[in-house]
Amino acid sequence: MSQRTCPVCNSTTVVSHQVGRVAMERCTTCTAVLTPVKIVEAHDESYYASQYSLTATVRASTEYHRHFRFPEYIKLIADVQKIAPAPRRWLDVGCDHGFFLDEVRRYGYTAAGVEVAQQPRRYAQEIGLNVFERLDDVTDTYDIVSLWHVLEHIPTPLEFLTKIHDRMSPDGVLRIRVPDAGSLPSRLLGSSWIWFQPHHHVVHYTTSVLHRVVTAAGFDIVRLRTQRPNTLLTRRSYRLARSVFRKEMEMPTRPIYDYLARTWQDLTGVELDCVARRR
């Protein structure tokens, strides 16, 4: 039995657990699989600056990322518009360079973001976005809060979601996407699954674990489903943007490993998609 308290349900029933060849931990109360504290890299600004900033030094490579994700951004905005149309206030936590937020404001929402990494945050601010360094810096209330592949990096998700709850308007909409650790590819591939990243991901979510932590933080689940994030449309967009930016903007050719990794992600990447409302 570990001395660790589960960050999802606050129980002390955390035991050793094996995922493939990797030693992990598991809460026997809520079934959450956890990365042991000793192998989690420090979640500070320098870590995110080195690991989660776009690596290209050329502006074209940054803009390339923005353009190939465009169909995905529009789909996400359209999905929210159905239940919370503009004008409303939208906070994107972990907004990176602000590409998604930039589209959000074009559709009539008042947009703001949170990004701990200095370089992406500065980029977002330079294009006119209101971006905070920490969630604790946010003092206004918002009608919509989104976390796109962010929650798995948070060491204390229940506490974090409770802080978000406190910054939302009554009946506000919460949108979350995280890797689905309970998916068939995850179960079959174990520690070889592309989104099993214990040095970066602290909590590994299944449907039941995500449902539990979201409801415990004061939200009612509207929809919780498993899906493949990379559709035929996003794959086509990726290829088109790559071709245009290489030809017109002289973007460097990416190594073959990058193409293989993306193909593998398209085949095996499965995520949980959650819509919830603040109680």
C-alpha positions in Angstrom: 0.0 0.0 0.0 1.3 3.4 -1.0 1.3 6.4 1.4 0.0 8.5 -1.4 -3.5 10.1 -1.4 -5.4 9.6 -4.6 -5.7 13.0 -6.4 -9.0 11.9 -8.0 -11.0 10.7 -5.0 -8.8 11.7 -2.0 -8.7 8.1 -0.7 -5.6 6.5 0.7 -6.1 3.1 -1.1 -3.3 3.5 -3.6 -1.4 0.4 -4.5 1.4 -0.6 -6.9 0.2 -1.4 -10.4 2.0 -2.6 -13.5 1.4 -1.3 -17.1 3.5 -3.4 -19.4 7.0 -3.0 -18.0 6.3 0.3 -16.3 5.7 0.4 -12.5 2.7 2.6 -11.9 0.1 3.0 -9.1 -3.6 2.4 -8.9 -6.4 3.6 -6.6 -8.5 0.7 -5.6 -11.4 3.0 -4.6 -11.9 4.9 -7.9 -9.6 2.7 -10.2 -7.5 5.7 -11.4 -4.1 4.7 -12.7 -1.5 7.2 -11.4 2.1 7.9 -12.4 4.4 7.5 -9.3 5.5 10.9 -8.1 9.2 9.9 -8.3 9.0 9.5 -12.1 6.9 12.6 -12.9 9.0 15.4 -14.4 8.6 18.7 -12.6 5.5 20.5 -13.8 7.1 24.0 -13.8 7.5 26.7 -16.4 10.9 25.5 -17.6 9.5 22.0 -18.2 6.7 23.2 -20.3 8.8 25.6 -22.2 11.2 22.9 -23.2 8.7 20.1 -23.8 5.5 21.6 -24.9 6.4 24.6 -27.0 6.4 24.1 -30.7 10.0 23.3 -31.6 10.4 25.2 -34.8 12.4 28.4 -34.8 10.7 29.6 -37.9 7.4 31.4 -37.7 6.1 29.4 -40.7 6.3 26.2 -38.8 4.3 27.7 -36.0 1.6 28.9 -38.4 1.6 25.5 -40.1 0.4 23.9 -36.9 -2.4 26.5 -36.7 -3.6 25.8 -40.2 -3.6 22.0 -40.2 -5.7 22.0 -37.0 -8.2 24.5 -38.4 -11.0 21.9 -39.2 -10.7 20.5 -35.7 -11.0 24.0 -34.2 -14.2 24.8 -36.2 -15.7 21.4 -35.2 -15.1 22.1 -31.5 -16.5 25.6 -31.7 -19.6 24.4 -33.6 -20.2 21.8 -31.0 -20.2 24.4 -28.2 -22.4 26.8 -30.2 -25.2 24.3 -30.1 -25.5 24.6 -26.3 -23.8 27.9 -25.5 -24.0 30.3 -28.5 -22.2 33.6 -28.5 -21.9 36.2 -27.0 -20.5 34.5 -24.0 -17.2 34.4 -22.1 -14.8 31.5 -23.0 -11.7 30.5 -21.1 -9.3 28.0 -22.7 -7.0 26.4 -20.1 -3.6 25.3 -21.6 -4.2 27.4 -24.7 -0.6 27.1 -26.0 -0.1 29.7 -28.8 -3.7 30.7 -28.8 -4.6 29.3 -32.2 -7.9 27.9 -31.0 -8.7 31.0 -28.9 -8.1 33.2 -32.0 -10.9 31.3 -33.8 -13.2 31.4 -30.8 -13.2 35.2 -30.7 -13.9 35.3 -34.4 -17.2 33.6 -33.7 -18.3 36.3 -31.2 -17.1 35.0 -27.9 -15.0 37.0 -25.4 -11.9 34.8 -25.3 -9.2 34.4 -22.6 -6.6 31.7 -21.9 -4.2 30.2 -19.4 -0.8 29.1 -20.5 2.2 28.4 -18.1 4.8 28.3 -20.9 6.3 31.7 -21.5 7.0 31.5 -25.3 3.6 30.3 -26.4 1.9 32.7 -23.9 3.9 35.7 -25.3 3.0 34.7 -28.9 -0.7 34.6 -27.9 -0.5 38.0 -26.2 1.2 39.5 -29.3 -1.8 38.6 -31.5 -4.1 40.4 -29.0 -5.3 37.5 -26.8 -5.8 37.9 -23.1 -3.7 35.0 -21.6 -2.9 34.4 -18.0 0.1 32.5 -16.7 -1.8 30.6 -14.0 -5.4 29.7 -13.2 -5.0 31.5 -9.9 -4.5 34.7 -11.9 -8.0 34.4 -13.3 -10.4 36.6 -11.3 -13.4 36.9 -13.8 -16.1 34.3 -14.3 -16.6 32.5 -17.6 -19.6 30.8 -19.3 -17.4 28.2 -21.1 -14.1 26.6 -20.0 -12.2 24.2 -22.2 -9.3 21.9 -21.4 -8.0 20.2 -24.5 -5.6 17.4 -23.4 -4.6 19.3 -20.3 -6.2 17.5 -17.4 -3.9 14.5 -17.7 -1.0 16.8 -16.9 -2.5 18.1 -13.7 -1.2 16.5 -10.5 -4.3 17.4 -8.4 -7.3 17.3 -10.9 -10.1 17.4 -8.3 -8.6 20.6 -6.7 -8.0 22.0 -10.2 -11.5 21.4 -11.5 -12.9 22.9 -8.3 -11.0 26.1 -8.9 -12.4 26.1 -12.4 -15.9 25.6 -11.0 -15.4 28.7 -8.8 -14.6 30.7 -11.9 -17.6 29.7 -13.9 -21.1 31.3 -14.2 -24.1 29.3 -13.0 -24.9 26.5 -15.6 -21.6 27.2 -17.3 -20.3 24.7 -19.8 -17.1 22.6 -19.2 -15.4 20.9 -22.1 -12.7 18.3 -21.6 -10.7 16.0 -23.8 -8.1 13.6 -22.5 -6.5 10.4 -23.7 -8.7 7.3 -23.1 -6.7 4.9 -21.1 -9.6 2.5 -21.1 -9.7 2.3 -24.9 -9.1 -0.9 -26.8 -5.7 0.3 -28.2 -4.6 1.2 -24.7 -5.6 -2.1 -23.3 -4.0 -4.1 -26.1 -0.7 -2.1 -26.3 -0.2 -1.3 -22.7 2.9 0.7 -22.1 3.5 0.9 -25.9 0.3 2.9 -26.5 1.1 6.2 -28.1 -0.6 8.3 -25.3 0.8 6.3 -22.4 3.3 8.9 -21.4 4.0 8.5 -17.7 6.8 11.1 -17.6 4.3 13.7 -18.8 0.8 12.4 -17.8 0.1 12.2 -14.1 -3.4 10.7 -14.2 -4.5 8.2 -16.8 -8.3 8.5 -17.4 -11.0 6.0 -18.2 -14.6 6.9 -18.6 -15.5 6.1 -15.0 -12.5 8.0 -13.6 -13.2 11.1 -15.6 -16.9 10.9 -14.7 -16.0 10.7 -11.0 -13.6 13.6 -10.8 -15.8 15.9 -12.9 -19.0 15.3 -10.8 -17.0 15.5 -7.6 -15.9 19.0 -8.6 -19.5 20.2 -8.9 -20.5 19.5 -12.5 -23.2 17.4 -14.1 -22.2 15.3 -17.0 -24.1 16.1 -20.2 -22.1 13.9 -22.5 -19.1 11.6 -22.1 -18.0 9.6 -25.0 -14.9 7.9 -26.5 -13.8 9.1 -30.0 -10.9 9.3 -32.4 -9.6 12.9 -32.5 -8.0 12.6 -35.9 -10.6 12.2 -38.6 -10.2 11.9 -42.4 -10.8 15.6 -42.6 -8.0 16.5 -40.1 -5.6 14.1 -41.9 -6.3 15.7 -45.2 -5.8 19.1 -43.6 -2.5 18.0 -42.2 -1.2 16.8 -45.6 -2.4 20.0 -47.4 -0.9 22.4 -44.9 2.4 20.5 -45.0 2.5 20.7 -48.7 1.7 24.4 -48.9 4.1 25.5 -46.2 6.9 23.4 -47.5 6.5 24.9 -51.0 5.6 28.5 -50.3 7.2 29.2 -46.9 10.3 27.0 -47.2 9.4 25.1 -44.1 11.9 22.3 -43.4 11.0 18.8 -44.4 10.1 16.8 -41.3 12.0 13.6 -40.6 10.3 10.3 -41.5 9.9 9.5 -37.8 7.4 12.4 -37.5 5.3 11.0 -40.3 5.3 7.5 -38.9 4.4 8.8 -35.4 1.5 10.7 -36.8 0.2 7.7 -38.7 0.5 5.6 -35.6 -1.4 8.2 -33.6 -4.1 8.3 -36.2 -4.5 4.5 -35.9 -4.3 4.1 -32.1 -5.1 7.5 -30.6 -8.4 7.4 -28.8 -9.7 10.1 -26.5 -12.5 10.9 -24.0 -14.7 13.8 -24.9 -16.7 15.3 -22.0 -19.4 18.0 -21.9 -20.6 19.0 -18.4 -22.5 21.9 -16.8 -21.7 23.6 -13.5 -24.2 22.8 -10.7 
